[in-house]
Amino acid sequence: MGRYVLLNVIRGILTLLAISVIVFFLARLTGDPIDVLGPENMAPIDEQALRDKWGLNGSLVEQYFAFLGNAVRGDFGPSFKYPDESATSVIADRIPRSLQLGLAGVLLTVLIGIPLGVLAAARRGSWYDRVAKGIALFGQSVPEFWLAIMLVWVFAVQLGVVRTSGRAGWSSIVLPSIVMAVFGIAALLRLFRSSMLDTLGSEYVKLARLKGLPRSRVVWKHALKPAASGPLTFFATIAVRLLTGATVVEIVFAWPGAGLLAYEAANARDFPVVQALAMITSTAIVVMNLLVDILYAYLDPRVRLGQKVMA
Amino acid sequence: MTTALSLPQVRRGGRRGPRMLWQRRRLPWLPLAIIAFVLVLPALLAPLITVHDPLRGVLGDRLLPPVWQDGGTWTYPLGTDKQGRDVLTRLVYGARISLLVSTAAIVVGALVGTTLGLVAGYFGGFVDKVIGWLVDTFQSLPMVLFALVVVAAIGPSFVTIIAIISATIWAVFARLVRGETLSVRESAYVARARVAGASAPRILLRHVLPNVANSLVVMATLQVGVVILEEASLSFIGAGIPRPQPSWGIMVADGREQLLSSWWLSFFPGVAILVVVLSLNLVGDWLRDYLDPKLRQQV
């Protein structure tokens, strides 16, 4: 188990290294950051001072290693757009807001997606199952940004029940979190439905029924537990996506989180902020995947012994 | 994972007699028709079936409502935007963009992914590790951010958006093909081909690839909808197709300013995306059940 965890940690670090290369060189496609940082026609002495300060000396490769060294310590340099602040502190202001919205989204996803999927499997072929399938299909196919705009149109403009944008009271979080949850609900519903159908057909579930246990207890306890491990990977993906800021949703609802910041920073060519955001988000994804891998290994010995498992 | 594929299973469900009809693998006609009439035919025939210019409007005919509302005319069945451009014409040309971008991105993504997947699965070892590392990397990149940066750096264009989307989907194909190749590699006919002296490229192309073709076709079909959504989202936030091209995502974005007075501007392009992607998903599901039921668990 220790060896398995270690190997996966190394794999995660290698992945982050590759991402840091991509992130660094992509931002440099636009040219030398010194042109954005300093005033025009800077004296060579001032330019040298700035270069020394932000590690912009030497070849690109040397600069990359300077970037990497600072990044490991959480230092991505000053924001170009807000020169008095570091990129990291600009982001730190926004992350709690994305987390707030993301948590609401994750909560809705889990509370709606899982029960719908389980019930659809338990009542396979019924009208309920067909409605659930319809919901899953819709959630997978509807463009998020369009759904957001239409919900604003109906609920905020036509009916006037909720606020349209910004963060003002509890009602402003309702629509964005619903929009964020729709795709995840569809995905979890499908995944849980199919993995529940598998376990419901298995021998030990039949045995539990034969023993005389009530059907609801068999479905929600005996069958759900083993069925939940399959969709776990996907849930991790959804959770990271929601928690690290959904750019599209935050743009439509003018929600000042990390997703909206990414959009603003990219348009303002505020590359330290973009680089920092990219590294933080990827780190979150890699860590989440690592945790899922470890959890799998813990739950299923075949995984940690390196055998192939149909997932 | 019991899908009613083989005959005995269908019989076992015989209690539900009336549903036997659609349980048999009949073609999904309605979704296919929607894909044909909303996506493919408009895309191919755009200049022939439209009378207005998709890019330049008639300024005197700005913000006209659809024909069934007061002030609407048959000249512009779905109304006009604030530059006096016909919404229906732009939708038709938008289909062209969706089809072009999704086809190109999937061809590139599938080619790259399949090649790397075949190589990784067949040779294993160090090559497999390196390719696995690339797959991990691209699947851990925050894609919207990635797209925003690329577009900020080199500017929006068709090539840029196709490159961005291919970069986001090749890993899916690589994973799929690698897995299938691993299982085919151990089969008797591959071993015999090797004994007969076939070269690695020949074995991969003649013996392994045909066996993963079904899964590939299913995956590619399922990805079309994903890619159309991705293109529309990126175009919506300005990191996709450049204006004034009538991408469906751009049309929704532009209509947002006039949402209160002119709802049709954002509404119709969104409906177009929804019905097309929905139909593509239905056809993809059908194809998967038909060609490759074991893929069900992986997607």
Contacts between the chains, C-beta under 8 A, distances in Angstrom:
chain1	res1	chain2	res2	distance
A	11	B	133	7.4
A	11	B	136	6.8
A	14	B	133	5.7
A	14	B	136	7.9
A	15	B	133	6.7
A	15	B	136	4.5
A	15	B	137	5.2
A	15	B	140	5.6
A	16	B	140	7.9
A	18	B	133	6.7
A	18	B	134	7.4
A	18	B	136	8.0
A	18	B	137	4.1
A	19	B	137	5.8
A	19	B	140	6.4
A	19	B	141	6.1
A	22	B	137	7.4
A	22	B	141	6.9
A	22	B	146	7.9
A	23	B	149	7.9
A	26	B	146	7.7
A	26	B	149	5.2
A	26	B	150	6.4
A	26	B	153	6.2
A	27	B	149	6.6
A	27	B	153	7.2
A	29	B	153	4.0
A	29	B	154	6.2
A	30	B	152	7.0
A	30	B	153	4.7
A	125	B	16	6.5
A	125	B	19	7.6
A	137	B	278	6.1
A	137	B	281	6.2
A	137	B	282	7.0
A	138	B	278	7.1
A	140	B	225	7.8
A	140	B	277	7.8
A	140	B	281	5.8
A	141	B	225	6.5
A	141	B	229	7.7
A	141	B	274	5.8
A	141	B	277	4.1
A	141	B	278	3.9
A	141	B	280	8.0
A	141	B	281	5.6
A	142	B	274	5.4
A	142	B	277	7.9
A	143	B	229	5.8
A	143	B	232	5.5
A	143	B	233	6.6
A	143	B	236	7.8
A	143	B	249	7.5
A	143	B	252	7.4
A	143	B	270	6.0
A	143	B	273	4.9
A	143	B	274	6.8
A	143	B	277	7.6
A	144	B	233	6.8
A	145	B	232	7.7
A	145	B	233	6.1
A	145	B	236	4.7
A	145	B	237	7.8
A	145	B	249	7.3
A	145	B	252	6.3
A	145	B	253	7.6
A	146	B	252	5.2
A	146	B	266	7.0
A	146	B	269	7.7
A	146	B	270	3.3
A	146	B	273	6.6
A	146	B	274	7.3
A	147	B	270	7.9
A	149	B	252	6.7
A	149	B	256	5.9
A	149	B	259	6.6
A	149	B	266	5.4
A	149	B	270	7.5
A	150	B	266	7.7
A	150	B	267	7.2
A	150	B	270	6.9
A	152	B	259	7.6
A	153	B	259	5.7
A	153	B	263	6.6
A	157	B	259	7.2
A	157	B	260	6.3
A	194	B	1	6.9
A	194	B	296	6.7
A	194	B	297	6.9
A	197	B	1	7.2
A	197	B	2	7.1
A	198	B	1	5.9
A	201	B	2	6.5
A	230	B	297	7.5
A	244	B	142	6.9
A	247	B	144	4.6
A	247	B	145	7.4
A	247	B	148	7.6
A	247	B	237	6.5
A	248	B	144	7.2
A	248	B	233	5.6
A	248	B	236	6.8
A	248	B	237	6.2
A	251	B	237	5.9
A	259	B	144	7.7
A	262	B	142	8.0
A	262	B	144	7.1
A	262	B	145	5.0
A	262	B	148	6.2
A	263	B	148	6.4
A	263	B	237	6.3
A	266	B	145	7.3
A	266	B	148	3.6
A	266	B	149	5.7
A	266	B	151	7.6
A	266	B	152	4.7
A	266	B	239	7.7
A	267	B	148	7.7
A	267	B	152	6.7
A	267	B	238	7.6
A	269	B	152	5.9
A	271	B	149	7.9
A	274	B	145	6.9
A	274	B	148	7.4
A	274	B	149	5.6
A	274	B	152	8.0
A	277	B	142	7.7
A	277	B	145	6.1
A	278	B	141	7.6
A	278	B	142	5.9
A	278	B	145	5.2
A	278	B	146	7.3
A	278	B	149	7.3
A	281	B	142	4.1
A	281	B	145	6.6
A	282	B	140	5.1
A	282	B	141	6.3
A	282	B	142	6.2
A	285	B	140	4.5
A	285	B	142	7.3
A	286	B	140	5.3
A	289	B	140	7.1
A	308	B	182	7.9
A	310	B	297	7.2
A	311	B	297	7.5
A	311	B	298	7.7
